[in-house]
Amino acid sequence: MLVHPYADTLVMAGQGTAVLELLAQAGKLDALITPIGGAGLAAGTAIAAHGIDPSLHLFGAEPAGADDTARSLAQGERVATMVPETICDGLRALLGVHNLAVLREHRVEVITVSDAESIAAMRLVWNELKLIVEVSSATVLAALLKSKSSFAGRRVGVLLTGGNVDLDDLPW
């Protein structure tokens, strides 16, 4: 049986459990940012997060060179014709059909970030927290830093995922 890596509803449900752990540990949040590629994590997060707190403001962080989700939400239909060009290899997948419907239903807003912003955020996570995260995951911190004024005074959760990094091939 073929199980799609991000457009399958059971995969989305499984990925949504990450936000359950975050909310259990962090408590009440005002906003939450997840990385967006095919949007399995973002869709699962939206469903789970709003199941707990419907007032939680949800954001997705997407590379500017792979911004099919931002374009799809803006155009009201799935953009499936672009060829993603980004260093964020984990986010090069095109948005799933069901995923778009979930993001729309849960009013997820997308913040696009440049590769340079993502690399800088990845390095900041390493320098300050001593955590290795994939550049794809660093998009969430890049989005937070890019939109500081939008998040000022709010409790913001970020999902940092993946440590699949080749230390001999860091982007700095």
N, C-alpha and C positions, 0 to 999 in steps of 0.2 A: 504494500500500500504506500503510495506517495504521500508524504507529509510536507507541505510547502513550508519553507523556513520562516516566513513572516506573514503570509496571507491566509493561513489556516486559523480558524477560530480557537482551536485548542492550543495552538502555539501562542496566540495572543493572550489567552487566559493564563498560561504558564508564565509568560513574560510579565504579566501584570502582578504576579506575586512579589516582585521586587519592591513595588511601591507599598505593598502591605507591610513588608519588613521595615521600610523607611518610616512610614507613619507610626508604626508600633514603637519605634525607637525615638523618633523626633517629636512626636505629638502633633498638635495642630499647626498646620502650615497655611500660608496665604496663597502661595504659588508653588508650582513644580515645573521643572524643566527636564525634558528627556531628549536624547539624540533622535534624529529621524533619518532613516534610510528608506526601507520598505514600509516602515511604520508598524511593525508587529509589536515592538516594545511600547511605542507611543500609544497605540490603540489599546493594548492590554492595560497600560497604566491609566489611561483615561477612564476605562470602564471600572477598574478596581478603585481608583481614587474617588471618582464621583459616587461609587457605591457607598463609600464611607463618609465623604464630605462633598455634597453637590456644589458647595460654594467655592471649592478650591479652583483657582485660576490656573489653567494648564497651558504650557508652552512647549514647543518643539524647537530644537536647535538643528539647523540644516546648513550644510556647506553651500555657499553661493554657486559653486560649480555643479551642484547636484540638487537644484532647488525645485524639483518637480512637485513637491508637496506644497510649497508656498504658491507656486503657479497654479496648481490644481485647485487649491482653496480659493484663490483670487478669481479664477475663471469659472468656478462652479462645476467643473468637470475634470476628470482625470487627464493629466498631461502624460502621455506615454511615448512621446516621440523624441525626447531629448537623450543625448548621450552624456552621462555624467563625467565631468572632468574635475577631480579633486584628489588631494592626497589622502583624504578620509576614505580609505578603501572599504571600510565596513559600512559606509553609507551610500555606496554607489548603486544600490538596488532601487528600482523604480517603485513608486507607491502602489500598493495593492488596492484593488477595487473596493473590497470590504473595508479595508483600512481607512480609505478616504471617507467612507460613510460614517465610520465611528468617530474620526477626527472632527468631522463636520457636526455630528450630533452632540459631541461634548465640547464644542466651541474651542478647540485647540488652536492657539495662535502660533505662527511660525516666525522665528527670528533667524535670518540668514547671516552666516559669518564667513569671512574669507579664510582661506587656508592659512595665511599668515597669522590671523587671530587665533585659529585653532592650535597652531604650533606653539604660539606664545602661551596659551592657556595650558597646554600639555606640559610645557617647561615649568610654568608657575606651580602646577600641582606637584611636580617632582621636587622643585626647590623648597616649597613651603611645607608640603605634607609628606614628602618622601614616598609618594605612591606612584607607581607606574601605571598609567592609563593609556589606552590607544588614542591616537589623535582624533579618531572618530568620536570618542567619548568626550574628549576635551572641548568639543563644540558647545557643550552645555555651559561650561565655565566661560567660554568665549562669548556666548550669548548674554550671560549675566553681566559680564564686564562691559560689553557693548551697550547694554541697555540699563546701566546702573540707576539712572534717575527713575526709570519705570518700576524698579524693585526697591527703591530706598524706603526704609522703615517697615519693610515687610519681611515675614519669615519665609524664606525661599528654600525649597529642597531641590537638590540636583541629583540625578541618577548618573553616577560615574560608573561605566561598565567596561569590562574587558581589559586585560593586561597582556594581550597578544602583541608584544612589541619585541622587535629584534634590536637588542642593545647595541649591536654593531652597525645599525642602520638608522640611528635616531635622526630626526629631521633638523637638528641644529648642530 
